Amino acid sequence: MKRRPNLRILAISTVIGVVVYFLTGSALIVAGVVVDSILLSFLDRTGLSLLSALSWISLPYLIMADPGSQETGLCIGRVEKVLARSLIPGFFQSGYRYKWFSVERPFCIELDKLKNFNTVILGSSGYGKSSLAKLILSKLDVDYIVFDLHGEYTDLKGKRIDVASNGINPLSLFGRSPKQRSIEISMMLKSIFNLGNIQTMDLSNLIIEGYQEKGIYDEDERSWILSPPTFRDLILLLERKKRASLNSADLSRWGSIEPYLRFLDSNVFNGSEDISKIIEGKTILDFSRISISNIKYVLMETILTSILGTMYTQKYGSLRRLVVIDEAPFLLEKESGEIMAERLFAEGRKFGYGFVMISQYSSKLEKMINNASLVMVMGMKEPNEVNYISRLLGDRSYESERVIYETVTGLERGMIMTRDITVNDIIVVRLHQG
């Protein structure tokens, strides 16, 4: 090394340092250029110093270049910040600490590259969960079905079906055998009314007899297209069985399921509408006029059964239909509904179906979350929910969980926190205005 530095090298490096600062805005990188230049100026290696100084431009540029700057796929907002470990440990802190870094890039989702098309949206009331679902639907050129429990999707394009005024028969087969469908219906009613095993078995047998009275037999698939019985038909069959009972035990058995069938003897269930035609195209199913929760539940599960049957008709590589279920815990709180939802989430991808579950609470959604490609979190206030979300997104790091916890409670309406699965980063996104 020389005793005196090469001033020409220092001058060139100074110019490069200024350029680096304007490109990156990073004092740390500029400091690297300066230290590097001072050392090389004593070595009097002009070519090496120039190459070394330029590397402080090229390397940060390659690292900081935004690979997602082009808006392709489903673009619903802009990323404002990303959670990452700080390169400099905190004061008196031995390990790395997590912090938010400001960024500016589109938030776009390449749906066909995901493991499935399923999404879970979580957030407290009033933060825009339904608005987010509508934004997603408006950006996609696919058919959709929205289960609108409270009339919140009135401004969404598509045909609006008042479920209360369309006769939907839960005893329809939807391509299943009479025996299979009778088991599904009896298990659904067991979940709703907490029926015992014997009551459930008697109900299943009664439904099979109801199909047979309509000429529908398990072994004759040609008969499956005939009109199915209704709950009113089952009540008439039950009354005949009560009159034919030979002892009080049989009479008591049939009498124990009679109240539930009479409860279901509603005009809502006595129609002959073809559900597959009702849900064609872009459809919003309005449940807001149905005040009795058990009737609302039977209709929901019946329509989902029809969707499941339609889904199996054709395999599809890309997304062809999205199903949005608002207030998801209403469906998942029943055992049969939870089984149905798990099946739809697990099998929808290969048939081109995606499912969106929306809820204020994570309760009952853990299995759905584990089988969803996207989990979008909006503002939350309830401590247990925020704790759960922090653990879910925090990747088992106490530091990151703490930062996520603080951020989720302060998210504004129209903002989401999610994981960018392309780079596995936690990000905060400001959604586009609908």
Solvent accessible surface area in square Angstrom, and as a share of the most:
residue,aa,sasa,rsa
1,M,164,0.73
2,K,115,0.49
3,R,237,0.86
4,R,198,0.72
5,P,47,0.29
6,N,34,0.17
7,L,134,0.67
8,R,152,0.55
9,I,1,0.01
10,L,50,0.25
11,A,57,0.44
12,I,60,0.30
13,S,7,0.04
14,T,86,0.50
15,V,96,0.55
16,I,14,0.07
17,G,6,0.06
18,V,77,0.44
19,V,64,0.37
20,V,0,0.00
21,Y,111,0.42
22,F,164,0.68
23,L,109,0.54
24,T,27,0.16
25,G,52,0.50
26,S,29,0.19
27,A,74,0.58
28,L,112,0.56
29,I,28,0.14
30,V,31,0.18
31,A,49,0.38
32,G,15,0.14
33,V,0,0.00
34,V,75,0.43
35,V,88,0.51
36,D,32,0.17
37,S,5,0.03
38,I,77,0.39
39,L,103,0.51
40,L,17,0.09
41,S,0,0.00
42,F,54,0.23
43,L,81,0.40
44,D,50,0.26
45,R,129,0.47
46,T,41,0.24
47,G,56,0.54
48,L,74,0.37
49,S,6,0.04
50,L,75,0.37
51,L,125,0.62
52,S,26,0.17
53,A,1,0.01
54,L,82,0.41
55,S,51,0.33
56,W,82,0.29
57,I,34,0.17
58,S,57,0.37
59,L,107,0.53
60,P,11,0.07
61,Y,141,0.54
62,L,130,0.65
63,I,126,0.64
64,M,115,0.51
65,A,46,0.36
66,D,52,0.27
67,P,129,0.81
68,G,31,0.30
69,S,67,0.43
70,Q,143,0.64
71,E,101,0.45
72,T,73,0.42
73,G,53,0.51
74,L,8,0.04
75,C,18,0.11
76,I,0,0.00
77,G,0,0.00
78,R,78,0.29
79,V,1,0.00
80,E,56,0.25
81,K,60,0.25
82,V,17,0.10
83,L,12,0.06
84,A,38,0.29
85,R,134,0.49
86,S,8,0.05
87,L,144,0.72
88,I,107,0.55
89,P,58,0.36
90,G,10,0.10
91,F,175,0.73
92,F,185,0.77
93,Q,61,0.27
94,S,122,0.79
95,G,37,0.35
96,Y,111,0.42
97,R,84,0.31
98,Y,55,0.21
99,K,73,0.31
100,W,48,0.17
101,F,78,0.32
102,S,106,0.69
103,V,46,0.26
104,E,114,0.51
105,R,40,0.15
106,P,14,0.09
107,F,10,0.04
108,C,34,0.20
109,I,9,0.05
110,E,61,0.28
111,L,29,0.14
112,D,88,0.46
113,K,164,0.70
114,L,15,0.08
115,K,131,0.55
116,N,9,0.05
117,F,6,0.03
118,N,1,0.01
119,T,10,0.06
120,V,0,0.00
121,I,0,0.00
122,L,0,0.00
123,G,0,0.00
124,S,24,0.15
125,S,79,0.51
126,G,55,0.53
127,Y,36,0.14
128,G,9,0.09
129,K,23,0.10
130,S,21,0.13
131,S,49,0.32
132,L,1,0.00
133,A,2,0.01
134,K,38,0.16
135,L,12,0.06
136,I,9,0.04
137,L,3,0.01
138,S,82,0.53
139,K,99,0.42
140,L,25,0.13
141,D,136,0.71
142,V,26,0.15
143,D,54,0.28
144,Y,4,0.02
145,I,0,0.00
146,V,0,0.00
147,F,0,0.00
148,D,1,0.00
149,L,6,0.03
150,H,107,0.48
151,G,25,0.24
152,E,82,0.37
153,Y,0,0.00
154,T,98,0.57
155,D,110,0.57
156,L,20,0.10
157,K,171,0.73
158,G,41,0.40
159,K,83,0.35
160,R,86,0.31
161,I,28,0.14
162,D,39,0.20
163,V,0,0.00
164,A,25,0.19
165,S,81,0.52
166,N,31,0.16
167,G,15,0.15
168,I,2,0.01
169,N,7,0.04
170,P,0,0.00
171,L,0,0.00
172,S,23,0.15
173,L,11,0.05
174,F,41,0.17
175,G,68,0.66
176,R,18,0.06
177,S,21,0.14
178,P,4,0.02
179,K,115,0.49
180,Q,78,0.35
181,R,6,0.02
182,S,0,0.00
183,I,85,0.43
184,E,44,0.20
185,I,0,0.00
186,S,2,0.01
187,M,76,0.34
188,M,3,0.01
189,L,1,0.00
190,K,58,0.25
191,S,21,0.14
192,I,14,0.07
193,F,34,0.14
194,N,133,0.68
195,L,7,0.04
196,G,36,0.34
197,N,111,0.57
198,I,115,0.58
199,Q,41,0.18
200,T,13,0.07
201,M,124,0.55
202,D,6,0.03
203,L,3,0.01
204,S,13,0.09
205,N,69,0.35
206,L,0,0.00
207,I,0,0.00
208,I,42,0.21
209,E,59,0.26
210,G,4,0.04
211,Y,0,0.00
212,Q,78,0.35
213,E,104,0.47
214,K,86,0.36
215,G,28,0.27
216,I,0,0.00
217,Y,89,0.34
218,D,62,0.32
219,E,145,0.65
220,D,46,0.24
221,E,121,0.54
222,R,200,0.73
223,S,8,0.05
224,W,51,0.18
225,I,157,0.80
226,L,85,0.42
227,S,85,0.55
228,P,33,0.21
229,P,1,0.00
230,T,25,0.15
231,F,0,0.00
232,R,111,0.40
233,D,44,0.23
234,L,0,0.00
235,I,6,0.03
236,L,95,0.47
237,L,10,0.05
238,L,0,0.00
239,E,49,0.22
240,R,100,0.36
241,K,45,0.19
242,K,56,0.24
243,R,175,0.64
244,A,72,0.56
245,S,30,0.20
246,L,170,0.85
247,N,81,0.41
248,S,90,0.58
249,A,64,0.50
250,D,43,0.22
251,L,82,0.41
252,S,75,0.48
253,R,105,0.38
254,W,32,0.11
255,G,26,0.25
256,S,42,0.27
257,I,1,0.01
258,E,23,0.10
259,P,80,0.50
260,Y,62,0.23
261,L,1,0.00
262,R,112,0.41
263,F,78,0.32
264,L,0,0.00
265,D,44,0.23
266,S,23,0.15
267,N,123,0.63
268,V,26,0.15
269,F,0,0.00
270,N,43,0.22
271,G,22,0.21
272,S,111,0.72
273,E,85,0.38
274,D,71,0.37
275,I,6,0.03
276,S,44,0.28
277,K,131,0.55
278,I,16,0.08
279,I,1,0.01
280,E,96,0.43
281,G,28,0.27
282,K,71,0.30
283,T,0,0.00
284,I,1,0.01
285,L,1,0.01
286,D,18,0.10
287,F,0,0.00
288,S,54,0.35
289,R,160,0.58
290,I,12,0.06
291,S,107,0.69
292,I,84,0.42
293,S,61,0.40
294,N,40,0.21
295,I,12,0.06
296,K,23,0.10
297,Y,2,0.01
298,V,0,0.00
299,L,0,0.00
300,M,0,0.00
301,E,13,0.06
302,T,0,0.00
303,I,1,0.00
304,L,0,0.00
305,T,3,0.02
306,S,4,0.03
307,I,0,0.00
308,L,0,0.00
309,G,19,0.18
310,T,41,0.24
311,M,0,0.00
312,Y,74,0.28
313,T,104,0.61
314,Q,96,0.43
315,K,141,0.60
316,Y,89,0.34
317,G,62,0.60
318,S,45,0.29
319,L,17,0.09
320,R,56,0.20
321,R,24,0.09
322,L,7,0.04
323,V,0,0.00
324,V,1,0.01
325,I,0,0.00
326,D,5,0.03
327,E,47,0.21
328,A,0,0.00
329,P,33,0.21
330,F,42,0.17
331,L,0,0.00
332,L,0,0.00
333,E,98,0.44
334,K,36,0.15
335,E,107,0.48
336,S,14,0.09
337,G,0,0.00
338,E,32,0.15
339,I,100,0.51
340,M,20,0.09
341,A,0,0.00
342,E,51,0.23
343,R,89,0.32
344,L,1,0.01
345,F,3,0.01
346,A,66,0.51
347,E,47,0.21
348,G,0,0.00
349,R,59,0.22
350,K,98,0.41
351,F,16,0.07
352,G,0,0.00
353,Y,3,0.01
354,G,0,0.00
355,F,1,0.00
356,V,3,0.02
357,M,1,0.01
358,I,0,0.00
359,S,1,0.01
360,Q,55,0.25
361,Y,111,0.42
362,S,9,0.06
363,S,70,0.45
364,K,93,0.40
365,L,0,0.00
366,E,97,0.44
367,K,118,0.50
368,M,1,0.00
369,I,9,0.05
370,N,112,0.58
371,N,44,0.23
372,A,10,0.08
373,S,13,0.08
374,L,10,0.05
375,V,19,0.11
376,M,1,0.00
377,V,0,0.00
378,M,1,0.01
379,G,1,0.01
380,M,1,0.01
381,K,120,0.51
382,E,72,0.32
383,P,77,0.48
384,N,108,0.55
385,E,18,0.08
386,V,0,0.00
387,N,63,0.32
388,Y,36,0.14
389,I,0,0.00
390,S,4,0.03
391,R,138,0.50
392,L,58,0.29
393,L,9,0.04
394,G,2,0.02
395,D,105,0.54
396,R,231,0.84
397,S,27,0.17
398,Y,164,0.62
399,E,42,0.19
400,S,4,0.02
401,E,38,0.17
402,R,97,0.35
403,V,14,0.08
404,I,0,0.00
405,Y,72,0.27
406,E,99,0.44
407,T,20,0.12
408,V,0,0.00
409,T,40,0.23
410,G,58,0.56
411,L,11,0.05
412,E,99,0.45
413,R,140,0.51
414,G,17,0.17
415,M,12,0.06
416,I,0,0.00
417,M,0,0.00
418,T,0,0.00
419,R,55,0.20
420,D,20,0.11
421,I,79,0.40
422,T,107,0.62
423,V,79,0.45
424,N,92,0.47
425,D,45,0.23
426,I,12,0.06
427,I,0,0.00
428,V,0,0.00
429,V,0,0.00
430,R,95,0.35
431,L,15,0.07
432,H,65,0.29
433,Q,162,0.72
434,G,112,1.08
